[in-house]
Amino acid sequence: MGIKLDDEGQALLDSVEAGEWQSKGQLNERIAELEAYLKQEKKKSVSVRLS
């Protein structure tokens, strides 16, 4: 039982499985950067007025 992918998704999967993708490294730094971004985005508020 597999997931049905469209042509683009299947092409990406085939590319990854063929080893054509490589990590850019510095994973911990990237995770910290993304966590900081998400914390900043969480602090933003949205005001909605209905009348």
Number of C-alpha atoms within 10 A of each C-alpha: 3 4 5 8 11 8 9 9 11 12 12 14 12 12 12 12 10 9 8 9 10 7 6 7 8 8 10 9 10 12 11 11 11 12 12 12 11 11 10 10 10 9 8 7 7 5 4 6 4 3 3
